[in-house]
Amino acid sequence: MGNFIAALFNPSVPLVWYAVLAGLVSSIAFGMIGAYVVVKRTTYIAGAVSHAALAGIGFALFLKEVYGIMWFTPLLGGIASSVIAALIISGITIKTNERSDTAIGIIWAAGMAIGMLFIFKTPGYGDPMSYLFGNILLISKNDLYLIVILDIVIVAIIILFYRQFLAICFDEEFSRVRGLNTVLYETILNILIAVTVVLMVSIVGIVMVIAFLTIPPAASGLFLKKLWKVMALSVVICASITFIGLAASFVLDMPSGPVTIICAVILYIIFLVFKNIIKSIKT
Amino acid sequence: MGNPCSPENPCNPKSPCSPESPYNPDKELKIGLSNVSFSYGEYNVLNDISFKVYKNDIITVVGPNGGGKTTLLKLILGLLKPDSGTIKVYSNKRAGYVPQHTFFDMKFPVTVFDVVLAGRINSSPGFYAKEDKLAAEKALYEMKLTGLDKQPFYALSGGQRQRALIARALACDPDILIMDEPTANVDATIGSYLSDYIINLERKFTIMLVTHDMGFVNSLVGRVFCINGDFQEHPLENADTAGCAPHLKGMQVVRHDINLFRNNFGRNNGHSHNEGTGH
């Protein structure tokens, strides 16, 4: 642990600092958006948009290595393809409620396939492991700036439209009767989910990002009965777990993604046991 | 059978008119359907439905399962678009909608107060205003839910949930109330309380409600619409013996507690209209 603290404040290895900062900042968006994903029971949509990120990440790597295009970073590419996936999913779910899970599954797999093919065609990048399972070394200073800006935008939108999002999540039909443009809010929420998911990809990786998105609000929901409280506790849990996970991965010299997820799972189990103890005392 | 309406015999909820002449120039048109048809894909639900609903009417919509009752409400609310025909709702406010309470996610982290407050939702960013909170408190008080406002919605009993949903619709300050089975899964005491409450509302609101509960139908004084793919209107006194009989008889066979309900309501509300109608 001492090593980790030392590395954190060592100016010659800023990457650790970037990773911790990126993790803590994106935890705010993560806890809030995760709460929506859990209460709306749309984990599979989050899964599809996170996996679709690989298409854009692969495309960005391909452009960089083959055509020397530097401005289109993997983070930007991931956000672009995830947002496109979110828009397609919104369109499908609005048009037909049935069968949308099939379409979402297709987007999930197609995103992965496109990404893998681009990575395969990119010289020097045969291995997508870093993106699939997380690698804190992927975060550059420019990425950090982008993460901070996106985080501010996401949090601002959630606070401004909190009551509309709550209304459509709880009862979409009633909100429509009251004159809300539920299609618009639903689409905005899906875009926010897409962007948020990509922010965390560098730390926990594409495969595990859904677990990290849903475990903190699920744990909070065991004890809290108001959406904004669930969000607030999720933010705290997310930030703590990100920090503990990064520190543990640094100290144990293991990849950050799996270590962070194991921390989250352990925390969820502790919460669950604690809840059951309280329940058995009460009855 | 109700009498034909005339200036001397105006149409009102206490004295429903015969279906031959539901029009009364004194009454303000609120909802008008003409030749409305709707189908879910290949499955034809509603055929060529036309009717008019006037201000302060209280309409009970009955009919068998799958007959299209909920579909009809959703068409009027604008949640569904008809395949053909026109639906006109004459109001400068949006309708208050009370859906079936069984339709909700019972794990959703939301308090009763938040649910009722959502009746005040609009698209402007930011938080609810003080007047919104006052309207929600008033609606909670009217539905006798004061004190339960901080409870999670899912911790309520079925009857309390139903009242919370009615409170949410009242918080909208609507002039048209549309309710889908307000007495489903609600015990008899609450059912009678709800019907009392709806009777008290009828002067202020135009009400359309779907029910399977014949006791409830008889406790309310108003017009009865029978929906079974097609549309028929029956005066209340004849609702269970007239042309609507195939649907309503079906309901009576299913519901063994109807007499109990009817007697309860008869006593509680002092209505005697259902006596001597030959059942």
HADDOCK unambig.tbl for C-alpha pairs under 7 A between the chains (distance, minus, plus):
assign (segid A and resid 39 and name CA) (segid B and resid 108 and name CA) 5.89 0.50 0.50
assign (segid A and resid 160 and name CA) (segid B and resid 125 and name CA) 5.11 0.50 0.50
assign (segid A and resid 160 and name CA) (segid B and resid 126 and name CA) 4.82 0.50 0.50
assign (segid A and resid 161 and name CA) (segid B and resid 125 and name CA) 5.36 0.50 0.50
assign (segid A and resid 161 and name CA) (segid B and resid 126 and name CA) 6.31 0.50 0.50
assign (segid A and resid 163 and name CA) (segid B and resid 127 and name CA) 6.80 0.50 0.50
assign (segid A and resid 164 and name CA) (segid B and resid 121 and name CA) 6.99 0.50 0.50
assign (segid A and resid 164 and name CA) (segid B and resid 123 and name CA) 6.95 0.50 0.50
assign (segid A and resid 167 and name CA) (segid B and resid 118 and name CA) 6.15 0.50 0.50
assign (segid A and resid 174 and name CA) (segid B and resid 97 and name CA) 6.69 0.50 0.50
assign (segid A and resid 177 and name CA) (segid B and resid 77 and name CA) 6.27 0.50 0.50
assign (segid A and resid 178 and name CA) (segid B and resid 94 and name CA) 6.24 0.50 0.50
assign (segid A and resid 178 and name CA) (segid B and resid 121 and name CA) 6.91 0.50 0.50
assign (segid A and resid 180 and name CA) (segid B and resid 122 and name CA) 6.35 0.50 0.50
assign (segid A and resid 180 and name CA) (segid B and resid 123 and name CA) 5.95 0.50 0.50
assign (segid A and resid 225 and name CA) (segid B and resid 109 and name CA) 4.41 0.50 0.50
assign (segid A and resid 225 and name CA) (segid B and resid 110 and name CA) 5.91 0.50 0.50
assign (segid A and resid 225 and name CA) (segid B and resid 111 and name CA) 6.94 0.50 0.50
assign (segid A and resid 225 and name CA) (segid B and resid 152 and name CA) 6.07 0.50 0.50
assign (segid A and resid 226 and name CA) (segid B and resid 109 and name CA) 4.85 0.50 0.50
assign (segid A and resid 226 and name CA) (segid B and resid 110 and name CA) 4.94 0.50 0.50
assign (segid A and resid 226 and name CA) (segid B and resid 111 and name CA) 6.43 0.50 0.50
assign (segid A and resid 227 and name CA) (segid B and resid 109 and name CA) 5.42 0.50 0.50
assign (segid A and resid 227 and name CA) (segid B and resid 110 and name CA) 6.24 0.50 0.50
